[in-house]
Amino acid sequence: MKKMSNTLATLAGFAILWGNVASAQWGDLKIKFVCDGPAPTLKLPDITKDKEVCTNNGKRKVPNEEFVVGKDGGLKDVIVFLVPDKAKPVKAHPSYEDSAKDNVVMDNKGCQFVPHVALLRVGQSFSITNSDPTGHNSKFSFPENKKDENPILPPKAEHKVKAADLTKREVRPAQVSCSIHPWMQGWVVIQDHPYMATSGEDGVVEIKNLPVGKHTFQVWQENVGYIPSSGKLKTTKGKAEIDIKQGVNDLGEVKVKYKAPK
C-alpha cells in the first residue's frame, strides 16, 4: 500500500512538472523593414582626419550609416525592443541563459563603430575597443544608469563598463560618438530582458522565444526616429502592441520612408 502511494505521488509530481512545461508557451516575432521608394543617395562623410587609416589610403569610402538600404530594398539597423510592463516582469526563455553574463563589444574599426548598434541587457558588461592604428575617443551617456564617459582609446585599447554599473534599462537608444572623427556614430540599446533585435541588410528583424501574450514593442531608426504605422505594424510614437502567439508571428513588410534633411 505504501509503495503504491509513493508511486502515485511520483506520478503526481511528473504531472505537475509536465503541466508547468506545457504552460510555458513561446512565440517568435518577425518583421521585414523596407525602404519606401527609391533608396536615397546619402552624402558621404567628409574625412578630414586620419585619411590613410579611415579610407585605407583612398581604397575605401567611409559609408553614411544613417539610412542603409540593402540590395533588395531592406532597411538595416531598425531597432525593435520589448517595453516591459512594470507590474509584470518579463519571463525570459531558458535559451537566453547562456549569454546572460556575456561581455558585449563595440569596436572602433575603419573609423566606424562596429556593430553600428550594440544590444546589451542588464547583467552583461560592455566594452568599447579600438582595432584601428590611430586613436579614438568614444563618448556615450547612459542616463538611467548615471554613466557619462568619454574615454580616449589608443590603438588596441579597451574601455570596459562593468555589469555592476549597468543595473537599469535605458528608455531610448544611447548614442556613441567620436569627437576626433565627428562623422562616427553608433548606438547602444540597454534593456533588462533579452527581447530586442536590429534588422540586417535584408531588413529582417527576428526576436525568438517571446512569452505568449500581448506585449508592447518600441520600433526606432536613427534617421526616422519612431517608426510610423505601415502594413500590419500599427504604432503610436513608435510603440506597437503585438499579440504574440505560439509559432512564428510574421508581420510581413513594413515600409519606412527616408526623412530628408530640411
C-alpha positions in Angstrom: 0.0 0.0 0.0 2.8 2.4 0.9 4.7 1.5 -2.3 1.5 2.3 -4.3 1.2 5.7 -2.5 4.8 6.6 -3.3 4.2 5.7 -7.0 1.1 7.8 -7.1 3.0 10.7 -5.5 5.7 10.4 -8.1 3.2 10.3 -10.9 1.5 13.4 -9.5 4.9 15.1 -9.4 5.5 14.3 -13.0 2.0 15.6 -13.9 2.7 18.9 -12.2 6.1 19.2 -13.9 4.6 18.4 -17.3 1.9 21.0 -16.7 4.4 23.7 -15.9 6.3 22.9 -19.1 3.2 22.8 -21.2 2.0 26.1 -19.8 5.3 27.9 -20.7 4.4 28.9 -24.3 6.6 30.8 -26.6 6.5 32.5 -30.0 8.8 34.3 -32.4 8.3 37.8 -33.9 9.4 38.5 -37.4 9.2 41.8 -39.3 10.8 42.9 -42.6 11.6 46.7 -42.9 11.9 48.0 -46.4 12.7 51.4 -47.9 9.5 53.2 -49.1 10.5 54.3 -52.5 14.0 54.5 -54.2 17.0 54.3 -51.8 18.2 57.8 -51.0 21.6 59.0 -52.1 23.3 59.9 -48.9 26.1 62.4 -48.5 29.3 60.6 -47.6 31.2 61.8 -44.5 33.9 64.4 -45.1 37.0 62.6 -43.9 39.2 65.4 -42.5 41.4 63.4 -40.2 43.5 60.2 -40.4 42.6 59.7 -44.1 45.1 56.9 -44.6 43.5 54.9 -41.8 39.9 55.7 -42.4 40.0 55.2 -46.2 42.7 52.6 -46.4 44.9 55.1 -48.3 42.0 56.1 -50.6 40.9 52.5 -51.4 37.6 52.7 -49.5 34.8 55.1 -48.8 33.5 55.5 -45.3 29.8 55.0 -45.6 27.0 57.1 -44.3 25.1 54.7 -41.9 22.1 56.9 -41.2 19.8 55.0 -43.5 21.4 51.9 -45.0 19.3 50.2 -47.7 20.3 46.7 -48.9 20.3 45.3 -52.5 16.7 44.1 -52.2 15.4 47.3 -50.5 15.7 46.0 -46.9 16.4 48.7 -44.3 19.3 48.0 -42.0 19.6 48.8 -38.3 16.0 49.3 -37.4 15.8 48.7 -33.6 12.9 46.7 -32.0 12.7 46.0 -28.3 10.0 44.9 -25.9 8.9 47.6 -23.5 8.3 45.7 -20.2 5.2 46.1 -18.1 6.3 47.4 -14.6 3.6 45.4 -12.9 4.5 42.1 -14.8 8.2 41.3 -15.2 9.2 39.7 -18.4 9.9 36.0 -18.2 13.0 35.1 -20.3 13.2 31.8 -22.2 15.9 29.4 -20.9 17.7 29.7 -24.3 18.9 33.1 -23.2 20.6 31.9 -20.0 23.9 31.1 -21.6 24.5 34.7 -22.8 23.2 36.4 -19.7 26.7 37.3 -18.4 28.4 38.0 -21.7 30.6 41.0 -22.5 29.1 43.0 -25.4 31.7 44.6 -27.6 31.6 47.7 -29.8 34.7 48.2 -31.8 36.3 51.3 -33.5 37.2 49.8 -36.9 37.8 51.6 -40.1 36.7 54.8 -38.4 33.2 53.3 -37.8 31.6 51.8 -34.8 31.2 48.0 -35.3 28.5 46.9 -34.8 26.6 50.1 -35.6 24.0 49.1 -32.9 25.0 47.1 -29.8 22.4 45.3 -27.9 23.0 45.0 -24.2 21.0 43.7 -21.2 21.3 44.2 -17.5 23.7 41.6 -16.2 26.1 42.0 -19.1 29.2 44.1 -19.3 30.0 46.5 -22.2 33.4 47.1 -23.8 34.5 49.7 -26.4 37.6 48.6 -28.2 39.9 50.1 -30.8 41.2 47.9 -33.7 42.4 50.9 -35.7 46.1 52.0 -35.8 45.0 55.5 -34.8 43.5 56.9 -31.6 39.7 57.4 -31.0 37.5 58.7 -28.2 34.2 57.1 -27.5 31.7 59.5 -25.9 28.5 58.0 -24.5 25.8 58.7 -21.9 23.6 56.1 -20.2 21.3 58.5 -18.2 19.2 55.9 -16.4 22.5 54.3 -15.2 24.2 57.6 -14.5 27.1 56.8 -16.8 28.6 59.6 -18.8 32.0 58.7 -20.2 34.4 59.8 -22.8 37.5 57.6 -22.8 40.5 58.1 -25.0 41.3 54.9 -26.8 44.8 54.5 -28.3 45.3 51.6 -30.8 44.4 48.2 -29.4 42.9 49.7 -26.2 39.7 48.6 -24.5 37.4 50.6 -22.2 35.0 48.4 -20.1 31.9 49.2 -18.2 31.2 46.6 -15.6 27.9 44.8 -15.4 27.6 46.0 -11.8 27.4 49.6 -13.2 24.6 48.8 -15.6 21.5 48.0 -13.4 18.7 49.7 -15.3 17.1 49.6 -18.7 17.6 52.7 -20.9 14.3 54.1 -22.3 15.9 55.1 -25.6 18.9 54.0 -27.6 22.0 55.8 -26.4 24.4 57.4 -28.9 28.1 56.7 -29.0 30.3 59.3 -30.9 33.9 60.2 -31.5 34.9 63.9 -31.4 38.2 63.1 -33.1 36.3 61.7 -36.1 33.0 63.6 -35.9 31.1 61.5 -38.5 31.4 58.4 -36.3 28.2 57.4 -34.6 26.8 54.3 -33.1 24.0 53.2 -30.7 23.7 51.1 -27.6 20.4 49.6 -26.5 20.2 48.5 -22.8 17.2 46.5 -21.6 16.5 44.4 -18.5 15.4 41.5 -20.8 16.8 39.8 -23.9 13.9 40.6 -26.2 15.5 43.1 -28.7 16.9 42.9 -32.2 18.1 45.0 -35.1 17.5 44.4 -38.8 20.2 43.1 -41.0 20.9 44.2 -44.6 17.9 42.2 -45.7 15.7 44.4 -43.4 14.6 41.4 -41.3 14.2 41.6 -37.5 13.6 38.4 -35.6 13.1 38.1 -31.9 13.0 34.5 -30.7 11.1 32.7 -27.9 8.9 35.5 -26.6 6.3 34.7 -23.9 2.9 34.2 -25.5 0.6 37.1 -24.9 0.2 40.8 -25.6 3.4 42.9 -25.4 4.4 46.5 -26.3 7.4 47.0 -28.6 9.4 50.1 -29.4 10.4 50.5 -33.0 13.1 53.1 -33.9 15.5 54.0 -36.6 18.1 56.8 -36.3 17.1 58.8 -39.4 13.3 58.4 -38.9 13.1 58.2 -35.2 9.9 56.5 -34.1 8.7 54.3 -36.9 5.1 55.2 -38.1 2.4 52.6 -38.8 2.7 50.6 -42.0 1.2 47.3 -43.1 0.4 45.1 -40.2 2.5 47.2 -37.8 0.3 49.7 -36.0 2.3 52.2 -33.9 1.8 55.2 -31.7 5.0 57.2 -31.2 6.8 54.1 -32.5 5.2 51.8 -29.9 3.2 48.8 -31.1 1.1 46.4 -29.1 1.5 42.9 -30.6 -0.3 39.7 -29.5 2.4 37.0 -29.6 1.0 33.6 -30.3 2.8 30.2 -30.4 4.9 29.7 -33.6 6.1 32.5 -35.9 4.3 35.8 -35.8 5.2 37.3 -39.1 4.1 40.9 -39.7 5.4 40.9 -43.3 6.8 44.0 -44.9 6.8 47.4 -43.1 7.6 50.4 -45.4 9.8 53.1 -44.0 10.3 56.5 -45.7 13.6 58.3 -45.5 13.4 61.7 -43.7 15.3 64.1 -45.9 17.1 67.0 -44.1 15.3 70.3 -44.1 
